[in-house]
Amino acid sequence: MRLPAHPNDLDKKRIERAIKARKRYRYVTPRVLATQGGYRIESACCSRNIDPEGGVVDIALLLFDAEGSAWQLFRKNHGTRLWELDSTHDRLNEVLDLLNDDSERKFWQ
């Protein structure tokens, strides 16, 4: 029996280190959580745009598609409370670069 490649501690740590370089909400400490097939990022909502009380909100979901050998990056639609596919990438670094830049505020709202 073959174990799934994700989540694993090495990539979880890579994500934790990488998101420290994000451009938005640098004053909060997001958490990276292992989830089936990937990783979920959550953080306190300091902008109060999503949660007026500043509670913890979902930021992004990173899933590895083993069949397609690609990373899927999801953003949370907080209105419907559903994850929406944002983009697909060949490498984890591409996902992290997009997540850190977030010039359109799709993730760090």
TIVO-2410 file (N, C-alpha, C; in nm, 3 decimals):
# residues 109
REC num residu      c1      c2      c3 atome chaine
REC   1      M   0.083  -0.118   0.000     N      A
REC   1      M   0.000   0.000   0.000    CA      A
REC   1      M   0.088   0.125   0.000     C      A
REC   2      R   0.058   0.217  -0.087     N      A
REC   2      R   0.136   0.341  -0.099    CA      A
REC   2      R   0.067   0.453  -0.022     C      A
REC   3      L   0.145   0.523   0.060     N      A
REC   3      L   0.091   0.634   0.137    CA      A
REC   3      L   0.081   0.759   0.051     C      A
REC   4      P  -0.017   0.845   0.075     N      A
REC   4      P  -0.027   0.969  -0.002    CA      A
REC   4      P   0.093   1.059   0.025     C      A
REC   5      A   0.132   1.136  -0.076     N      A
REC   5      A   0.248   1.224  -0.064    CA      A
REC   5      A   0.220   1.345   0.024     C      A
REC   6      H   0.093   1.382   0.034     N      A
REC   6      H   0.058   1.503   0.110    CA      A
REC   6      H  -0.062   1.476   0.198     C      A
REC   7      P  -0.059   1.528   0.317     N      A
REC   7      P   0.036   1.621   0.374    CA      A
REC   7      P   0.162   1.551   0.426     C      A
REC   8      N   0.269   1.628   0.436     N      A
REC   8      N   0.392   1.579   0.499    CA      A
REC   8      N   0.458   1.696   0.572     C      A
REC   9      D   0.541   1.663   0.669     N      A
REC   9      D   0.602   1.767   0.753    CA      A
REC   9      D   0.696   1.859   0.677     C      A
REC  10      L   0.768   1.806   0.580     N      A
REC  10      L   0.863   1.888   0.505    CA      A
REC  10      L   0.792   1.999   0.428     C      A
REC  11      D   0.689   1.966   0.352     N      A
REC  11      D   0.617   2.068   0.276    CA      A
REC  11      D   0.538   2.162   0.367     C      A
REC  12      K   0.487   2.110   0.477     N      A
REC  12      K   0.417   2.195   0.572    CA      A
REC  12      K   0.512   2.304   0.623     C      A
REC  13      K   0.633   2.266   0.657     N      A
REC  13      K   0.734   2.364   0.703    CA      A
REC  13      K   0.772   2.460   0.591     C      A
REC  14      R   0.783   2.411   0.468     N      A
REC  14      R   0.812   2.499   0.354    CA      A
REC  14      R   0.706   2.607   0.339     C      A
REC  15      I   0.580   2.567   0.353     N      A
REC  15      I   0.470   2.662   0.341    CA      A
REC  15      I   0.474   2.763   0.455     C      A
REC  16      E   0.497   2.714   0.578     N      A
REC  16      E   0.505   2.803   0.693    CA      A
REC  16      E   0.614   2.908   0.676     C      A
REC  17      R   0.731   2.866   0.629     N      A
REC  17      R   0.841   2.962   0.606    CA      A
REC  17      R   0.809   3.058   0.494     C      A
REC  18      A   0.751   3.007   0.387     N      A
REC  18      A   0.725   3.090   0.269    CA      A
REC  18      A   0.623   3.200   0.296     C      A
REC  19      I   0.518   3.170   0.368     N      A
REC  19      I   0.414   3.273   0.387    CA      A
REC  19      I   0.456   3.384   0.481     C      A
REC  20      K   0.570   3.371   0.543     N      A
REC  20      K   0.624   3.482   0.622    CA      A
REC  20      K   0.664   3.599   0.532     C      A
REC  21      A   0.681   3.572   0.403     N      A
REC  21      A   0.722   3.676   0.307    CA      A
REC  21      A   0.601   3.738   0.236     C      A
REC  22      R   0.480   3.711   0.283     N      A
REC  22      R   0.361   3.765   0.218    CA      A
REC  22      R   0.359   3.917   0.228     C      A
REC  23      K   0.286   3.980   0.137     N      A
REC  23      K   0.277   4.126   0.133    CA      A
REC  23      K   0.162   4.181   0.217     C      A
REC  24      R   0.062   4.100   0.243     N      A
REC  24      R  -0.056   4.146   0.317    CA      A
REC  24      R  -0.061   4.085   0.456     C      A
REC  25      Y  -0.115   4.160   0.549     N      A
REC  25      Y  -0.138   4.115   0.686    CA      A
REC  25      Y  -0.016   4.047   0.747     C      A
REC  26      R   0.093   4.118   0.740     N      A
REC  26      R   0.219   4.065   0.793    CA      A
REC  26      R   0.221   4.065   0.945     C      A
REC  27      Y   0.127   4.133   1.008     N      A
REC  27      Y   0.126   4.146   1.153    CA      A
REC  27      Y   0.047   4.033   1.222     C      A
REC  28      V  -0.011   3.941   1.145     N      A
REC  28      V  -0.079   3.826   1.204    CA      A
REC  28      V   0.006   3.701   1.184     C      A
REC  29      T  -0.021   3.601   1.262     N      A
REC  29      T   0.053   3.474   1.251    CA      A
REC  29      T  -0.042   3.367   1.200     C      A
REC  30      P  -0.037   3.339   1.069     N      A
REC  30      P  -0.124   3.235   1.014    CA      A
REC  30      P  -0.079   3.096   1.058     C      A
REC  31      R  -0.171   3.002   1.051     N      A
REC  31      R  -0.139   2.862   1.082    CA      A
REC  31      R  -0.156   2.779   0.956     C      A
REC  32      V  -0.066   2.684   0.938     N      A
REC  32      V  -0.075   2.587   0.829    CA      A
REC  32      V  -0.115   2.455   0.891     C      A
REC  33      L  -0.227   2.403   0.845     N      A
REC  33      L  -0.281   2.279   0.899    CA      A
REC  33      L  -0.281   2.170   0.793     C      A
REC  34      A  -0.245   2.050   0.833     N      A
REC  34      A  -0.250   1.937   0.741    CA      A
REC  34      A  -0.396   1.899   0.719     C      A
REC  35      T  -0.429   1.869   0.595     N      A
REC  35      T  -0.563   1.823   0.560    CA      A
REC  35      T  -0.548   1.713   0.456     C      A
REC  36      Q  -0.648   1.636   0.433     N      A
REC  36      Q  -0.638   1.526   0.338    CA      A
REC  36      Q  -0.596   1.577   0.201     C      A
REC  37      G  -0.481   1.532   0.154     N      A
REC  37      G  -0.431   1.569   0.021    CA      A
REC  37      G  -0.359   1.702   0.014     C      A
REC  38      G  -0.339   1.769   0.129     N      A
REC  38      G  -0.271   1.898   0.121    CA      A
REC  38      G  -0.267   1.974   0.252     C      A
REC  39      Y  -0.290   2.107   0.241     N      A
REC  39      Y  -0.270   2.197   0.352    CA      A
REC  39      Y  -0.373   2.308   0.349     C      A
REC  40      R  -0.417   2.350   0.467     N      A
REC  40      R  -0.511   2.461   0.479    CA      A
REC  40      R  -0.445   2.570   0.561     C      A
REC  41      I  -0.458   2.694   0.515     N      A
REC  41      I  -0.402   2.808   0.586    CA      A
REC  41      I  -0.517   2.888   0.646     C      A
REC  42      E  -0.504   2.920   0.775     N      A
REC  42      E  -0.603   3.002   0.842    CA      A
REC  42      E  -0.530   3.111   0.919     C      A
REC  43      S  -0.604   3.219   0.950     N      A
REC  43      S  -0.542   3.331   1.020    CA      A
REC  43      S  -0.649   3.414   1.089     C      A
REC  44      A  -0.607   3.489   1.188     N      A
REC  44      A  -0.698   3.585   1.250    CA      A
REC  44      A  -0.737   3.689   1.146     C      A
REC  45      C  -0.859   3.734   1.153     N      A
REC  45      C  -0.912   3.832   1.057    CA      A
REC  45      C  -0.896   3.972   1.115     C      A
REC  46      C  -0.777   4.027   1.104     N      A
REC  46      C  -0.751   4.159   1.163    CA      A
REC  46      C  -0.816   4.272   1.086     C      A
REC  47      S  -0.844   4.254   0.958     N      A
REC  47      S  -0.908   4.359   0.879    CA      A
REC  47      S  -1.054   4.377   0.918     C      A
REC  48      R  -1.111   4.273   0.977     N      A
REC  48      R  -1.252   4.271   1.016    CA      A
REC  48      R  -1.346   4.272   0.895     C      A
REC  49      N  -1.291   4.250   0.774     N      A
REC  49      N  -1.373   4.244   0.653    CA      A
REC  49      N  -1.461   4.119   0.650     C      A
REC  50      I  -1.409   4.008   0.695     N      A
REC  50      I  -1.481   3.881   0.691    CA      A
REC  50      I  -1.550   3.854   0.824     C      A
REC  51      D  -1.475   3.872   0.931     N      A
REC  51      D  -1.528   3.848   1.066    CA      A
REC  51      D  -1.513   3.977   1.146     C      A
REC  52      P  -1.624   4.047   1.170     N      A
REC  52      P  -1.617   4.174   1.243    CA      A
REC  52      P  -1.555   4.164   1.382     C      A
REC  53      E  -1.555   4.044   1.438     N      A
REC  53      E  -1.497   4.025   1.572    CA      A
REC  53      E  -1.351   3.982   1.567     C      A
REC  54      G  -1.296   3.968   1.446     N      A
REC  54      G  -1.154   3.935   1.434    CA      A
REC  54      G  -1.122   3.789   1.458     C      A
REC  55      G  -1.218   3.702   1.439     N      A
REC  55      G  -1.195   3.559   1.460    CA      A
REC  55      G  -1.106   3.497   1.353     C      A
REC  56      V  -1.081   3.371   1.365     N      A
REC  56      V  -0.996   3.298   1.271    CA      A
REC  56      V  -1.077   3.265   1.146     C      A
REC  57      V  -1.018   3.293   1.029     N      A
REC  57      V  -1.084   3.266   0.900    CA      A
REC  57      V  -0.991   3.185   0.811     C      A
REC  58      D  -1.052   3.114   0.717     N      A
REC  58      D  -0.974   3.039   0.618    CA      A
REC  58      D  -0.914   3.136   0.517     C      A
REC  59      I  -0.788   3.110   0.481     N      A
REC  59      I  -0.716   3.193   0.384    CA      A
REC  59      I  -0.702   3.119   0.251     C      A
REC  60      A  -0.649   2.997   0.256     N      A
REC  60      A  -0.624   2.922   0.133    CA      A
REC  60      A  -0.622   2.772   0.162     C      A
REC  61      L  -0.649   2.697   0.057     N      A
REC  61      L  -0.642   2.552   0.061    CA      A
REC  61      L  -0.552   2.509  -0.053     C      A
REC  62      L  -0.448   2.434  -0.023     N      A
REC  62      L  -0.352   2.385  -0.123    CA      A
REC  62      L  -0.364   2.234  -0.128     C      A
REC  63      L  -0.406   2.181  -0.242     N      A
REC  63      L  -0.422   2.037  -0.258    CA      A
REC  63      L  -0.334   1.987  -0.371     C      A
REC  64      F  -0.274   1.871  -0.351     N      A
REC  64      F  -0.192   1.811  -0.455    CA      A
REC  64      F  -0.273   1.706  -0.528     C      A
REC  65      D  -0.287   1.724  -0.659     N      A
REC  65      D  -0.356   1.628  -0.745    CA      A
REC  65      D  -0.253   1.530  -0.797     C      A
REC  66      A  -0.249   1.411  -0.738     N      A
REC  66      A  -0.148   1.312  -0.774    CA      A
REC  66      A  -0.163   1.263  -0.918     C      A
REC  67      E  -0.286   1.251  -0.965     N      A
REC  67      E  -0.309   1.205  -1.102    CA      A
REC  67      E  -0.257   1.305  -1.204     C      A
REC  68      G  -0.283   1.431  -1.181     N      A
REC  68      G  -0.238   1.536  -1.273    CA      A
REC  68      G  -0.101   1.590  -1.238     C      A
REC  69      S  -0.047   1.544  -1.126     N      A
REC  69      S   0.083   1.590  -1.077    CA      A
REC  69      S   0.088   1.743  -1.073     C      A
REC  70      A  -0.013   1.803  -1.008     N      A
REC  70      A  -0.022   1.948  -1.003    CA      A
REC  70      A  -0.081   1.993  -0.870     C      A
REC  71      W  -0.051   2.116  -0.835     N      A
REC  71      W  -0.105   2.178  -0.715    CA      A
REC  71      W  -0.228   2.260  -0.750     C      A
REC  72      Q  -0.332   2.244  -0.671     N      A
REC  72      Q  -0.453   2.323  -0.687    CA      A
REC  72      Q  -0.462   2.421  -0.570     C      A
REC  73      L  -0.481   2.548  -0.604     N      A
REC  73      L  -0.493   2.652  -0.503    CA      A
REC  73      L  -0.637   2.699  -0.498     C      A
REC  74      F  -0.697   2.690  -0.380     N      A
REC  74      F  -0.836   2.730  -0.359    CA      A
REC  74      F  -0.842   2.853  -0.269     C      A
REC  75      R  -0.939   2.938  -0.293     N      A
REC  75      R  -0.967   3.051  -0.206    CA      A
REC  75      R  -1.106   3.029  -0.146     C      A
REC  76      K  -1.128   3.087  -0.029     N      A
REC  76      K  -1.256   3.069   0.039    CA      A
REC  76      K  -1.353   3.179  -0.003     C      A
REC  77      N  -1.472   3.137  -0.046     N      A
REC  77      N  -1.580   3.231  -0.069    CA      A
REC  77      N  -1.651   3.240   0.065     C      A
REC  78      H  -1.625   3.345   0.139     N      A
REC  78      H  -1.678   3.355   0.274    CA      A
REC  78      H  -1.829   3.378   0.276     C      A
REC  79      G  -1.883   3.427   0.166     N      A
REC  79      G  -2.028   3.445   0.157    CA      A
REC  79      G  -2.102   3.313   0.152     C      A
REC  80      T  -2.049   3.218   0.073     N      A
REC  80      T  -2.112   3.086   0.061    CA      A
REC  80      T  -2.048   2.983   0.154     C      A
REC  81      R  -1.934   3.020   0.212     N      A
REC  81      R  -1.856   2.930   0.299    CA      A
REC  81      R  -1.802   2.809   0.224     C      A
REC  82      L  -1.777   2.826   0.093     N      A
REC  82      L  -1.726   2.718   0.010    CA      A
REC  82      L  -1.588   2.753  -0.045     C      A
REC  83      W  -1.507   2.650  -0.068     N      A
REC  83      W  -1.377   2.668  -0.133    CA      A
REC  83      W  -1.399   2.676  -0.284     C      A
REC  84      E  -1.331   2.769  -0.350     N      A
REC  84      E  -1.339   2.785  -0.496    CA      A
REC  84      E  -1.199   2.769  -0.554     C      A
REC  85      L  -1.189   2.692  -0.661     N      A
REC  85      L  -1.060   2.674  -0.727    CA      A
REC  85      L  -1.015   2.806  -0.787     C      A
REC  86      D  -0.897   2.849  -0.748     N      A
REC  86      D  -0.839   2.973  -0.801    CA      A
REC  86      D  -0.748   2.943  -0.919     C      A
REC  87      S  -0.657   2.846  -0.902     N      A
REC  87      S  -0.560   2.817  -1.008    CA      A
REC  87      S  -0.493   2.683  -0.984     C      A
REC  88      T  -0.426   2.634  -1.088     N      A
REC  88      T  -0.353   2.507  -1.083    CA      A
REC  88      T  -0.209   2.533  -1.126     C      A
REC  89      H  -0.114   2.469  -1.057     N      A
REC  89      H   0.028   2.496  -1.082    CA      A
REC  89      H   0.109   2.366  -1.079     C      A
REC  90      D   0.219   2.368  -1.153     N      A
REC  90      D   0.307   2.252  -1.157    CA      A
REC  90      D   0.393   2.238  -1.032     C      A
REC  91      R   0.427   2.351  -0.971     N      A
REC  91      R   0.520   2.349  -0.859    CA      A
REC  91      R   0.462   2.422  -0.737     C      A
REC  92      L   0.496   2.376  -0.620     N      A
REC  92      L   0.451   2.438  -0.496    CA      A
REC  92      L   0.501   2.582  -0.486     C      A
REC  93      N   0.623   2.608  -0.532     N      A
REC  93      N   0.677   2.745  -0.526    CA      A
REC  93      N   0.590   2.844  -0.603     C      A
REC  94      E   0.531   2.802  -0.714     N      A
REC  94      E   0.443   2.889  -0.792    CA      A
REC  94      E   0.319   2.927  -0.710     C      A
REC  95      V   0.265   2.830  -0.639     N      A
REC  95      V   0.148   2.853  -0.555    CA      A
REC  95      V   0.183   2.953  -0.445     C      A
REC  96      L   0.298   2.933  -0.382     N      A
REC  96      L   0.339   3.019  -0.271    CA      A
REC  96      L   0.367   3.161  -0.318     C      A
REC  97      D   0.426   3.175  -0.436     N      A
REC  97      D   0.451   3.309  -0.490    CA      A
REC  97      D   0.320   3.383  -0.512     C      A
REC  98      L   0.223   3.316  -0.569     N      A
REC  98      L   0.092   3.377  -0.594    CA      A
REC  98      L   0.022   3.413  -0.463     C      A
REC  99      L   0.028   3.323  -0.369     N      A
REC  99      L  -0.035   3.345  -0.239    CA      A
REC  99      L   0.031   3.462  -0.165     C      A
REC 100      N   0.161   3.473  -0.174     N      A
REC 100      N   0.233   3.580  -0.104    CA      A
REC 100      N   0.209   3.716  -0.168     C      A
REC 101      D   0.197   3.722  -0.299     N      A
REC 101      D   0.174   3.849  -0.368    CA      A
REC 101      D   0.030   3.896  -0.347     C      A
REC 102      D  -0.065   3.815  -0.384     N      A
REC 102      D  -0.208   3.839  -0.365    CA      A
REC 102      D  -0.249   3.984  -0.392     C      A
REC 103      S  -0.207   4.036  -0.505     N      A
REC 103      S  -0.236   4.177  -0.538    CA      A
REC 103      S  -0.386   4.205  -0.552     C      A
REC 104      E  -0.465   4.103  -0.581     N      A
REC 104      E  -0.611   4.121  -0.595    CA      A
REC 104      E  -0.689   4.093  -0.466     C      A
REC 105      R  -0.616   4.062  -0.360     N      A
REC 105      R  -0.677   4.035  -0.228    CA      A
REC 105      R  -0.781   3.923  -0.233     C      A
REC 106      K  -0.748   3.816  -0.304     N      A
REC 106      K  -0.839   3.702  -0.309    CA      A
REC 106      K  -0.827   3.613  -0.185     C      A
REC 107      F  -0.709   3.615  -0.125     N      A
REC 107      F  -0.682   3.526  -0.012    CA      A
REC 107      F  -0.675   3.603   0.119     C      A
REC 108      W  -0.583   3.697   0.126     N      A
REC 108      W  -0.563   3.779   0.247    CA      A
REC 108      W  -0.660   3.895   0.239     C      A
REC 109      Q  -0.782   3.874   0.281     N      A
REC 109      Q  -0.888   3.975   0.269    CA      A
REC 109      Q  -0.897   4.058   0.393     C      A
***
